[in-house]
């Protein structure tokens, strides 16, 4: 399952670091962040609970970029 999210991230380097960190999260197959468009595309495992994974993704991203938001 693939989903797109509008995000808020302050710098391109942070976006790259967040992208790499989110790829390692359980339930996430792939993650691509477009810094200029402030969008994130995530491919989830088929049996993934999106609400739980989205919360974990936000926590992982905020360890790198405290102002990171998923809208």
N, C-alpha and C positions, 0 to 999 in steps of 0.2 A: 504494500500500500504506500502510495506517495502522497505527500501533502506539502503545500507551500504556506509559509508564514511571513508576515510582515514583522521585521525586527528593528531594533534600535541598537546600533553599535557605533562607538566613537572613532575607531581607527581601523585601517585596513589590516595592520599587523595583528591586532586583537581579533578581528574577524577570522583571520587565518588560523590563529591559535584555538579559537572556539570551535571552528569547523573540525579541526583535527581531534579535539577532545570529545566532541559529540559523536564522532564516528566510532569511538571506543565504548560508548554507552550501550549497555545491554538492551536489545530490542531495536537498535538502529542499524540498518544495513549500510546506509550512505547518507552523507550530509554535504550540501554545497551551499556556501554563502556568497551572495553577490553584494559586496560592500556598497558599491555605487547605487544600486537599486534598493538597498536595505531590505533584501528578501533572502529567505532561507528555504531551500527545498530539502526535504527529508524523506528517505525511503525507510519504512519500518518493516520489521519482521511481520509475517502474516498473522500471528497470534498475539500481537502486541496490544497492551492496554494503553491507549494514547494519552489518557489523563495522567497516569502514573509516569510514563516515559517523559511527557512534556515537563512535568515538575522536576524530574531528575536532570533533564537537559538544561533547564533554567538554572538549577543549583550549580551544575558543572560549569556553565558559561559564566556565571557570576563570580566564580573563583578566579577567572581570568580577567573579566571585564565587569566590575561591580555595577555598572549602569546598564548592562545588557537587558533588553526587554523582548519578549515574544508577544506579539499582539494577535 
